[in-house]
């Protein structure tokens, strides 16, 4: 997904949250906060995308993980998220955490 599309979808998710709150639907905020608690290692933008696309998501995986699970997940829909490229020590730390969990 291109950066422009990510920005557009994230803005739409934020606008949806604001509109819901303005109309008195605080359960939408509760759902977003639940997603933030569940996926606390992800960026704000990714959490907004996850919560808007699949509010009941329980697991999130990167493209490589999805591809490695492709045979056992036939019929599952892959949702979009933004994944910045990391280099150096930060990339190694994230890769190590991914391999541990």
C-alpha positions in Angstrom: 0.0 0.0 0.0 1.3 3.4 -0.9 1.9 6.1 1.7 -0.8 8.3 0.3 -3.4 5.5 0.6 -2.2 4.8 4.2 -2.6 8.4 5.1 -6.0 8.6 3.5 -7.3 5.5 5.3 -5.8 6.6 8.6 -7.5 10.0 8.3 -10.8 8.3 7.4 -10.5 6.1 10.6 -9.7 9.2 12.7 -12.6 11.1 11.1 -14.9 8.1 11.8 -13.9 8.1 15.4 -14.4 11.8 15.8 -17.8 11.6 14.2 -18.9 8.7 16.4 -17.8 10.6 19.5 -19.6 13.8 18.4 -22.8 11.8 17.9 -22.5 10.2 21.4 -21.2 6.7 20.4 -18.5 6.3 23.0 -18.4 2.5 22.3 -16.3 3.3 19.1 -13.7 4.9 21.3 -13.8 1.9 23.6 -13.2 -0.3 20.6 -10.2 1.8 19.5 -8.7 1.8 23.0 -9.2 -2.0 23.1 -7.3 -2.3 19.8 -4.5 0.0 21.2 -4.2 -2.3 24.3 -4.2 -5.4 22.2 -1.7 -4.2 19.6 0.4 -1.9 21.8 3.6 -2.5 19.8 2.1 -1.1 16.6 2.0 2.5 15.5 -1.0 4.7 16.0 -1.7 4.6 12.3 -1.6 0.8 12.1 -3.8 0.5 15.1 -6.3 2.8 13.5 -6.2 0.8 10.3 -6.6 -2.5 12.2 -9.5 -1.3 14.3 -11.3 0.2 11.3 -10.9 -2.7 9.0 -11.4 -5.5 11.5 -12.5 -4.4 14.9 -12.6 -8.0 16.2 -9.0 -8.8 15.1 -7.1 -10.9 17.6 -3.8 -11.4 15.8 -1.8 -9.3 13.3 1.0 -10.6 11.2 3.4 -9.2 8.7 3.5 -10.1 5.0 6.2 -12.8 5.4 4.2 -14.5 8.2 1.0 -14.4 6.2 2.9 -15.9 3.2 4.3 -18.7 5.3 0.8 -19.5 6.7 -0.9 -19.2 3.3 -1.6 -22.9 3.0 -3.3 -23.1 6.4 -5.2 -19.9 6.0 -7.0 -20.4 2.7 -10.1 -18.3 2.6 -8.8 -15.7 5.1 -8.7 -12.1 4.0 -5.6 -10.1 4.5 -6.2 -6.6 5.7 -3.9 -3.7 4.9 -1.5 -1.9 7.2 1.5 0.3 6.8 4.9 -1.2 7.5 7.8 1.3 7.4 11.3 0.0 6.5 13.6 -0.3 9.4 17.4 -0.6 9.3 20.2 -1.3 11.7 19.7 -2.0 15.4 15.9 -1.3 15.5 15.3 -3.8 12.7 17.3 -6.4 14.5 15.4 -5.9 17.8 12.1 -6.2 16.0 13.2 -9.3 14.1 14.4 -10.9 17.4 11.1 -10.1 19.2 9.2 -11.6 16.2 11.3 -14.8 16.3 10.8 -15.1 20.1 7.0 -14.8 20.0 
